[in-house]
Amino acid sequence: MITQIKKRNGDVVAFNPEKIRNAMRAAFTSEGVPVDEATVQQMADRVVAQVAEHSAGDEVPSVETVQDVVEEITSRRPVLSTT
């Protein structure tokens, strides 16, 4: 389970999965792609699970790692551009 995340400035802070959901929701909205809350939740859960897999042991995942996984997950929706 992820409890902390390393920010771009190097600070380690508490991990908040709501920020992932908010970012994903905003990305879909900015592209004009309708998405329901259950789908956002399911995708965010996949992001958290994959980040946890990438962060073996006591390694604190970085914001960049989370962003990469979010882009990977959201790119599976063909109507959403992640670039």
C-alpha positions, 0 to 999 in steps of 0.5 A, a space after each residue: 500500500 502506498 502511504 507516501 509520495 515523493 514530490 518533484 522538489 524532493 519532499 516526501 508527503 502523504 499519498 492522496 489517491 483523490 489527487 489521481 482521481 481529480 487529475 484523471 477527471 480533469 483530463 477527460 473533461 478537458 478533452 470533452 470525453 464523458 466519463 462516469 465516476 465509477 470509471 474514474 475510480 476503477 482507473 485510479 485504482 489500477 493506477 495505484 495498484 501499478 504504482 505499488 507494483 513499481 515501488 518495491 519494498 520501502 521505495 517511495 514512489 515519485 510523482 513522475 512515476 504516478 504520472 507515467 502510469 496515469 498516462 499509460 492507463 488513460 491512453 487505453 481509452 482511444 478518444 483521450 489524447 495524453 500528449 
